[in-house]
Amino acid sequence: MKNKSILVVEDEGDLAELICYNLEREGHRPRRVGGGDAALAEVRRKPPDLILLDRMLPGVSGDDVCAQLRRDAATASIPIIMLTAKGEESDQLVGFALGADDYIPKPFSMKVLIARVAAILRRGEPGTGEAALSIGPFVLDSTRHEVTVGGHVAPLTATEFRLLRALMAARGRVLDRTQLMTQALGPGVVVMDRTMDVHITTLRKKLVAAYPAGRAAAWIQTVRGVGYAFREPTAD
């Protein structure tokens, strides 16, 4: 998890410098930009392993940066942690709906930030599970970090990919929110129940967009009061 390229998108110079200093102490290679336009250009010039993205930026906002990166297949899977002074639950849900993998309200502890960065980066490390899963029209390839539905690529974020992998690997068993959070977000990361629901909703939409002719979203079934299961949908 060391020696990772991390793009810090923050217009507060002192805070950006402090974040970069702490990342360097952890053995990473941070680089920084102060605006949304510069962030988009830098990501496309040299994609990082992770992005720390301030939500309130001059010019192009952090929300727009996140949305644009998620729409582009070349950048859709780059992990994004949003940093923002907007800490209300509704603000966090908006951030997750846009495709953020994590959301840290300001002010925050540098120890917390470093721990969350480490947790996100661990998700990208090779696991001990199956390298490829194929169920119905879905093929999930962990080595290529790619999901296809009916032969069409679905551009998923790192969190969405891990959610789908956990659900597919369960092979029909119901996973509760805690199990999904642990497998997709890492142990010790505490988020709201609604956060998981937002991730599932966004995942379903992306699967449908990739394969409109199929019933991709119906494979992820809600088991009320318990959690979610990945099962072949029954005929209407």
Residue frames as qw, qx, qy, qz and C-alpha x, y, z in Angstrom:
[[0.000, 0.883, 0.470, 0.000, 0.00, 0.00, 0.00],
 [0.335, -0.699, 0.110, 0.622, 3.04, 2.26, 0.02],
 [0.241, -0.268, 0.524, 0.772, 4.42, 4.33, -2.83],
 [0.302, 0.626, 0.709, 0.114, 0.99, 5.16, -4.26],
 [0.142, 0.186, 0.228, 0.945, 0.33, 8.17, -6.45],
 [0.078, -0.676, -0.676, 0.282, -2.25, 10.38, -4.73],
 [0.143, 0.455, 0.250, 0.843, -3.70, 13.54, -6.26],
 [0.177, -0.526, -0.556, 0.619, -4.68, 16.15, -3.65],
 [0.069, 0.548, 0.429, 0.714, -7.28, 18.57, -5.02],
 [0.388, -0.712, -0.461, 0.360, -7.53, 21.33, -2.43],
 [0.273, 0.775, 0.111, 0.559, -7.59, 25.13, -2.82],
 [0.478, -0.866, 0.120, -0.089, -6.57, 25.84, 0.79],
 [0.525, 0.654, -0.503, 0.210, -2.80, 25.98, 0.41],
 [0.215, -0.540, 0.692, -0.428, -1.85, 25.30, 4.04],
 [0.824, -0.061, 0.431, -0.363, -4.20, 22.32, 4.30],
 [0.864, 0.474, -0.154, -0.065, -3.02, 20.88, 0.98],
 [0.305, 0.662, -0.621, 0.289, 0.61, 21.19, 2.11],
 [0.463, -0.393, 0.660, -0.443, -0.16, 19.48, 5.43],
 [0.921, 0.152, 0.224, -0.280, -1.99, 16.63, 3.69],
 [0.733, 0.584, -0.339, 0.075, 0.87, 16.11, 1.24],
 [0.012, -0.643, 0.673, -0.365, 3.41, 16.15, 4.08],
 [0.660, -0.225, 0.599, -0.394, 1.55, 13.41, 5.96],
 [0.919, 0.352, 0.051, -0.173, 1.08, 11.32, 2.82],
 [0.501, 0.670, -0.518, 0.179, 4.80, 11.54, 2.08],
 [0.304, -0.515, 0.697, -0.395, 5.55, 10.38, 5.64],
 [0.833, 0.023, 0.462, -0.304, 3.47, 7.29, 4.88],
 [0.479, -0.209, 0.736, 0.430, 5.60, 6.57, 1.81],
 [0.521, 0.655, 0.547, 0.027, 3.19, 7.83, -0.85],
 [0.356, 0.012, 0.330, 0.874, 3.79, 10.17, -3.79],
 [0.164, 0.779, 0.519, -0.311, 1.30, 13.05, -3.50],
 [0.242, 0.135, 0.290, 0.916, 0.88, 15.80, -6.03],
 [0.045, 0.615, 0.571, -0.543, -1.47, 18.73, -5.65],
 [0.096, 0.379, 0.431, 0.813, -3.67, 21.05, -7.68],
 [0.019, 0.217, 0.479, -0.850, -5.95, 23.84, -6.49],
 [0.488, 0.299, 0.031, -0.819, -8.92, 23.78, -8.83],
 [0.787, 0.238, 0.509, -0.253, -11.37, 21.56, -10.66],
 [0.664, 0.715, -0.166, -0.144, -10.10, 22.27, -14.18],
 [0.106, 0.688, -0.713, 0.087, -6.53, 21.53, -13.14],
 [0.590, -0.200, 0.737, -0.261, -7.67, 18.33, -11.43],
 [0.838, 0.423, 0.276, -0.207, -9.38, 16.99, -14.56],
 [0.519, 0.768, -0.374, -0.020, -6.35, 17.84, -16.69],
 [0.131, -0.606, 0.763, -0.183, -3.93, 16.24, -14.22],
 [0.740, -0.027, 0.623, -0.252, -5.95, 13.03, -13.88],
 [0.822, 0.545, 0.133, -0.102, -6.09, 12.61, -17.64],
 [0.302, 0.798, -0.518, 0.055, -2.39, 13.44, -18.01],
 [0.327, 0.295, -0.856, 0.269, -1.31, 10.90, -15.40],
 [0.711, -0.458, -0.335, -0.415, -4.05, 8.91, -13.61],
 [0.140, -0.521, 0.678, -0.499, -3.33, 8.58, -9.87],
 [0.310, -0.097, -0.940, 0.101, -4.01, 5.60, -7.62],
 [0.216, -0.656, -0.673, 0.265, -6.36, 7.71, -5.48],
 [0.093, 0.534, 0.140, 0.829, -7.83, 11.22, -5.42],
 [0.216, -0.511, -0.570, 0.605, -8.45, 13.38, -2.34],
 [0.104, 0.468, 0.473, 0.739, -11.04, 15.84, -3.64],
 [0.041, 0.279, 0.410, -0.867, -12.27, 19.00, -1.93],
 [0.245, 0.607, 0.753, 0.067, -15.93, 19.49, -2.73],
 [0.080, 0.953, 0.206, -0.206, -15.87, 23.31, -2.66],
 [0.603, -0.114, 0.332, 0.716, -13.44, 24.40, -5.38],
 [0.174, 0.644, -0.074, -0.741, -13.14, 27.56, -7.46],
 [0.331, 0.347, -0.635, -0.605, -14.40, 27.18, -11.03],
 [0.702, -0.042, -0.641, -0.307, -15.35, 23.55, -11.63],
 [0.613, -0.532, 0.341, -0.474, -16.67, 22.18, -8.34],
 [0.188, -0.332, 0.920, -0.093, -15.56, 18.96, -6.71],
 [0.669, 0.288, 0.576, -0.372, -19.02, 17.52, -7.43],
 [0.658, 0.684, -0.109, -0.297, -18.56, 18.20, -11.15],
 [0.131, 0.621, -0.771, -0.057, -15.03, 16.78, -11.12],
 [0.428, -0.108, 0.869, -0.226, -16.28, 13.57, -9.49],
 [0.704, 0.468, 0.390, -0.365, -19.22, 13.26, -11.89],
 [0.525, 0.729, -0.353, -0.261, -17.03, 13.81, -14.98],
 [0.014, -0.499, 0.866, -0.017, -14.44, 11.26, -13.86],
 [0.527, 0.063, 0.798, -0.285, -17.14, 8.68, -13.17],
 [0.699, 0.582, 0.166, -0.381, -18.67, 9.16, -16.63],
 [0.425, 0.699, -0.554, -0.154, -15.34, 8.42, -18.34],
 [0.989, -0.062, -0.130, -0.030, -14.51, 4.70, -18.56],
 [0.636, 0.444, -0.397, 0.491, -10.79, 5.53, -18.39],
 [0.061, 0.387, -0.499, 0.773, -11.13, 7.18, -14.96],
 [0.667, -0.422, -0.262, -0.555, -14.33, 5.62, -13.55],
 [0.871, -0.280, -0.391, 0.098, -12.55, 3.17, -11.25],
 [0.363, 0.372, -0.429, 0.739, -10.09, 5.61, -9.63],
 [0.424, -0.575, -0.634, 0.295, -10.93, 5.78, -5.89],
 [0.036, 0.583, 0.024, 0.811, -12.13, 9.22, -4.74],
 [0.378, -0.501, -0.612, 0.481, -12.29, 10.47, -1.15],
 [0.015, 0.780, 0.248, 0.575, -14.24, 13.72, -0.83],
 [0.393, -0.254, -0.440, 0.766, -13.06, 16.30, 1.71],
 [0.077, -0.588, -0.382, -0.709, -15.63, 18.95, 2.57],
 [0.073, -0.093, 0.479, -0.870, -16.97, 21.37, 5.16],
 [0.671, -0.111, -0.179, -0.711, -20.45, 20.10, 4.28],
 [0.055, 0.214, -0.945, 0.240, -20.97, 17.38, 6.85],
 [0.654, 0.044, 0.316, -0.686, -24.73, 16.91, 6.94],
 [0.602, 0.060, 0.796, -0.002, -26.12, 13.47, 6.13],
 [0.620, 0.706, 0.298, -0.169, -27.83, 14.79, 2.99],
 [0.202, 0.857, -0.427, -0.206, -24.51, 16.22, 1.76],
 [0.350, -0.400, 0.842, 0.093, -22.75, 12.92, 2.32],
 [0.660, 0.334, 0.666, -0.089, -25.45, 11.03, 0.44],
 [0.499, 0.841, -0.027, -0.209, -25.07, 13.42, -2.50],
 [0.033, -0.732, 0.661, 0.161, -21.32, 12.77, -2.50],
 [0.483, -0.115, 0.867, 0.027, -21.79, 9.01, -2.52],
 [0.645, 0.586, 0.452, -0.191, -24.46, 9.28, -5.23],
 [0.348, 0.861, -0.284, -0.238, -21.96, 11.15, -7.41],
 [0.896, 0.305, -0.300, 0.118, -19.56, 8.23, -7.04],
 [0.063, -0.724, 0.575, -0.376, -17.31, 9.11, -4.09],
 [0.703, 0.003, -0.703, 0.105, -15.80, 6.07, -2.37],
 [0.483, -0.445, -0.548, 0.518, -15.50, 7.83, 0.98],
 [0.045, -0.802, -0.201, -0.560, -16.47, 11.19, 2.47],
 [0.564, -0.278, -0.450, 0.634, -14.59, 13.00, 5.25],
 [0.084, -0.936, -0.275, -0.203, -16.10, 16.18, 6.76],
 [0.400, 0.367, -0.311, 0.780, -13.81, 19.05, 7.73],
 [0.067, 0.742, -0.661, 0.087, -12.19, 19.62, 10.15],
 [0.979, -0.036, -0.188, -0.075, -10.64, 16.18, 10.34],
 [0.607, -0.636, 0.452, 0.151, -7.77, 14.45, 12.09],
 [0.364, 0.643, -0.622, -0.260, -4.77, 13.64, 9.89],
 [0.244, -0.216, 0.938, -0.117, -4.64, 10.23, 11.55],
 [0.619, 0.398, 0.568, -0.369, -8.21, 9.59, 10.45],
 [0.537, 0.721, -0.208, -0.386, -7.45, 10.76, 6.92],
 [0.123, 0.540, -0.824, -0.119, -4.38, 8.52, 6.64],
 [0.407, 0.003, 0.883, -0.232, -6.37, 5.56, 7.99],
 [0.648, 0.546, 0.352, -0.397, -9.16, 6.11, 5.47],
 [0.408, 0.709, -0.486, -0.309, -6.63, 6.43, 2.63],
 [0.095, -0.356, 0.930, -0.012, -5.03, 3.14, 3.72],
 [0.551, 0.232, 0.727, -0.338, -8.46, 1.46, 3.86],
 [0.630, 0.666, 0.025, -0.399, -9.34, 2.61, 0.35],
 [0.287, 0.657, -0.668, -0.200, -5.97, 1.53, -1.05],
 [0.363, -0.193, 0.900, -0.146, -6.29, -1.91, 0.57],
 [0.715, 0.409, 0.403, -0.398, -9.40, -2.49, -1.54],
 [0.597, 0.705, -0.286, -0.253, -7.29, -2.37, -4.67],
 [0.158, -0.534, 0.831, 0.016, -4.81, -4.97, -3.44],
 [0.559, 0.092, -0.758, -0.324, -5.08, -8.49, -4.89],
 [0.680, -0.336, 0.347, -0.552, -7.38, -10.63, -2.78],
 [0.220, -0.232, 0.947, -0.019, -7.61, -14.31, -2.03],
 [0.665, 0.360, 0.471, -0.454, -11.02, -14.79, -3.67],
 [0.705, 0.363, 0.553, 0.256, -11.81, -16.03, -7.14],
 [0.248, -0.265, 0.322, 0.874, -10.09, -14.09, -9.91],
 [0.281, -0.028, -0.486, -0.827, -13.17, -14.35, -12.14],
 [0.344, 0.282, 0.767, -0.463, -16.86, -14.82, -11.43],
 [0.246, 0.005, -0.593, -0.766, -19.43, -15.61, -14.10],
 [0.202, 0.366, 0.825, -0.381, -23.13, -15.76, -13.25],
 [0.407, 0.755, 0.476, -0.196, -25.91, -15.28, -15.80],
 [0.521, 0.790, 0.112, 0.303, -25.02, -12.32, -18.07],
 [0.249, -0.934, 0.250, -0.060, -22.42, -11.04, -15.57],
 [0.868, 0.137, -0.210, 0.429, -18.67, -11.63, -15.80],
 [0.294, -0.939, 0.167, -0.061, -16.48, -10.07, -13.11],
 [0.823, 0.294, -0.235, 0.426, -12.71, -10.19, -13.69],
 [0.526, -0.825, -0.033, 0.207, -10.73, -9.17, -10.59],
 [0.682, -0.180, 0.261, 0.660, -7.36, -9.23, -12.35],
 [0.272, 0.378, 0.382, 0.798, -8.54, -6.69, -14.92],
 [0.037, 0.380, 0.467, -0.798, -10.91, -4.96, -12.49],
 [0.288, 0.078, -0.460, -0.836, -13.62, -5.22, -15.14],
 [0.434, 0.290, 0.763, -0.381, -17.30, -6.13, -15.12],
 [0.216, 0.050, -0.598, -0.771, -19.25, -6.97, -18.25],
 [0.501, 0.289, 0.632, -0.516, -23.01, -7.47, -18.50],
 [0.724, 0.566, 0.377, -0.115, -24.20, -9.24, -21.61],
 [0.732, 0.274, 0.229, 0.580, -20.79, -8.55, -23.12],
 [0.126, 0.843, 0.076, 0.517, -20.97, -4.81, -22.38],
 [0.481, 0.048, -0.487, 0.727, -18.47, -3.19, -19.99],
 [0.355, -0.856, -0.344, -0.149, -19.97, -1.49, -16.93],
 [0.367, 0.493, -0.353, 0.705, -17.66, 1.31, -15.67],
 [0.646, -0.672, -0.359, -0.043, -17.81, 0.87, -11.90],
 [0.122, -0.823, 0.415, -0.369, -16.06, 2.67, -9.08],
 [0.279, 0.314, -0.860, 0.290, -13.78, 0.70, -6.77],
 [0.368, -0.040, 0.657, -0.657, -16.52, 0.52, -4.14],
 [0.770, 0.261, 0.003, -0.582, -19.19, -0.56, -6.62],
 [0.607, 0.389, -0.686, -0.100, -16.88, -3.23, -8.03],
 [0.102, 0.205, -0.875, 0.425, -16.23, -4.67, -4.57],
 [0.564, 0.072, 0.419, -0.708, -19.92, -4.57, -3.70],
 [0.806, 0.313, -0.244, -0.439, -20.82, -6.54, -6.81],
 [0.463, 0.369, -0.798, 0.111, -17.96, -8.99, -6.23],
 [0.192, -0.145, 0.779, -0.579, -19.15, -9.62, -2.66],
 [0.698, 0.189, 0.244, -0.646, -22.72, -10.17, -3.80],
 [0.754, 0.387, -0.447, -0.285, -21.74, -12.48, -6.67],
 [0.289, 0.359, -0.849, 0.258, -19.32, -14.47, -4.50],
 [0.430, -0.094, 0.638, -0.632, -22.11, -15.08, -1.98],
 [0.203, -0.007, -0.887, -0.414, -23.94, -17.01, -4.74],
 [0.449, -0.462, -0.603, -0.469, -27.48, -16.25, -3.64],
 [0.479, -0.437, -0.604, 0.463, -26.89, -15.93, 0.09],
 [0.103, -0.932, -0.227, -0.263, -28.19, -12.76, 1.73],
 [0.535, 0.060, -0.303, 0.786, -25.54, -10.32, 2.94],
 [0.211, -0.867, -0.405, 0.200, -26.52, -7.74, 5.51],
 [0.214, 0.953, -0.050, 0.209, -25.31, -4.14, 5.36],
 [0.489, -0.765, 0.413, 0.070, -22.54, -4.74, 7.88],
 [0.801, -0.035, 0.512, 0.307, -21.13, -7.61, 5.81],
 [0.563, 0.705, 0.268, 0.338, -21.28, -5.53, 2.64],
 [0.075, -0.980, 0.159, -0.098, -19.68, -2.52, 4.32],
 [0.646, -0.567, 0.473, 0.193, -16.83, -4.67, 5.61],
 [0.751, 0.147, 0.526, 0.371, -16.17, -6.29, 2.22],
 [0.440, 0.748, 0.299, 0.396, -16.61, -3.14, 0.14],
 [0.044, -0.940, 0.089, -0.327, -15.35, -0.40, 2.46],
 [0.467, 0.364, -0.643, 0.485, -12.98, -2.31, 4.72],
 [0.583, -0.498, -0.603, 0.219, -13.15, -3.24, 8.42],
 [0.389, -0.429, -0.319, 0.750, -13.57, -0.41, 10.92],
 [0.004, -0.109, -0.267, -0.957, -15.08, 2.08, 8.47],
 [0.114, 0.503, 0.740, -0.432, -18.35, 3.35, 9.93],
 [0.114, -0.065, -0.385, -0.913, -20.94, 4.72, 7.51],
 [0.544, 0.125, 0.334, -0.759, -24.69, 5.23, 7.54],
 [0.555, 0.235, 0.798, -0.022, -27.04, 2.46, 6.44],
 [0.501, 0.787, 0.233, -0.275, -28.37, 4.82, 3.78],
 [0.012, 0.725, -0.565, -0.394, -24.86, 5.13, 2.34],
 [0.341, -0.094, 0.914, 0.196, -24.91, 1.46, 1.39],
 [0.480, 0.603, 0.612, -0.177, -28.38, 1.89, -0.13],
 [0.273, 0.862, -0.137, -0.405, -27.09, 4.78, -2.26],
 [0.124, -0.502, 0.784, 0.342, -24.15, 2.68, -3.50],
 [0.421, 0.203, 0.883, 0.042, -26.52, -0.17, -4.41],
 [0.430, 0.767, 0.361, -0.311, -28.88, 2.19, -6.24],
 [0.172, 0.806, -0.397, -0.404, -26.02, 3.67, -8.26],
 [0.278, -0.274, 0.893, 0.225, -24.63, 0.21, -9.00],
 [0.502, 0.442, 0.737, -0.097, -27.99, -0.95, -10.34],
 [0.373, 0.851, 0.077, -0.363, -28.27, 2.10, -12.59],
 [0.018, 0.682, -0.632, -0.367, -24.82, 1.51, -14.07],
 [0.382, -0.030, 0.915, 0.125, -25.56, -2.15, -14.76],
 [0.488, 0.655, 0.544, -0.190, -28.79, -1.20, -16.56],
 [0.234, 0.867, -0.195, -0.395, -26.97, 1.49, -18.56],
 [0.163, -0.480, 0.801, 0.318, -24.37, -1.07, -19.65],
 [0.001, 0.096, 0.956, 0.277, -26.98, -3.63, -20.75],
 [0.420, 0.080, 0.130, -0.895, -30.36, -1.93, -21.33],
 [0.644, 0.045, -0.572, -0.506, -31.80, -5.01, -23.06],
 [0.508, -0.083, -0.832, 0.206, -31.37, -7.20, -19.97],
 [0.554, -0.741, -0.237, -0.295, -32.79, -7.13, -16.47],
 [0.548, 0.330, -0.518, 0.568, -29.44, -6.39, -14.87],
 [0.204, -0.457, 0.372, -0.781, -30.73, -4.38, -11.91],
 [0.825, -0.281, -0.091, -0.481, -33.19, -7.13, -10.95],
 [0.786, 0.116, -0.558, 0.240, -30.31, -9.52, -10.13],
 [0.208, 0.164, -0.568, 0.780, -29.46, -7.40, -7.07],
 [0.469, -0.553, -0.589, -0.358, -32.42, -8.14, -4.84],
 [0.168, -0.457, 0.416, -0.768, -33.37, -6.29, -1.67],
 [0.528, -0.331, -0.779, 0.072, -34.29, -8.53, 1.24],
 [0.256, -0.735, -0.046, -0.626, -36.26, -6.15, 3.44],
 [0.660, -0.695, 0.146, -0.244, -34.99, -5.78, 6.97],
 [0.909, -0.230, 0.219, 0.269, -31.90, -7.87, 6.23],
 [0.290, -0.572, 0.451, 0.620, -29.78, -6.78, 3.28],
 [0.560, 0.597, -0.297, -0.492, -29.15, -7.77, -0.34],
 [0.723, -0.087, 0.672, 0.135, -28.68, -10.93, -2.40],
 [0.243, 0.491, -0.562, -0.620, -27.50, -11.61, -5.96],
 [0.509, 0.166, 0.839, -0.097, -30.01, -13.97, -7.58],
 [0.044, 0.167, 0.704, 0.689, -31.54, -14.62, -10.97],
 [0.387, 0.104, 0.211, -0.891, -34.78, -12.62, -11.18],
 [0.390, 0.313, 0.860, -0.103, -38.01, -14.48, -11.48],
 [0.079, 0.324, 0.614, 0.715, -40.22, -13.97, -14.53],
 [0.271, 0.038, 0.213, -0.938, -42.89, -11.29, -14.21]]
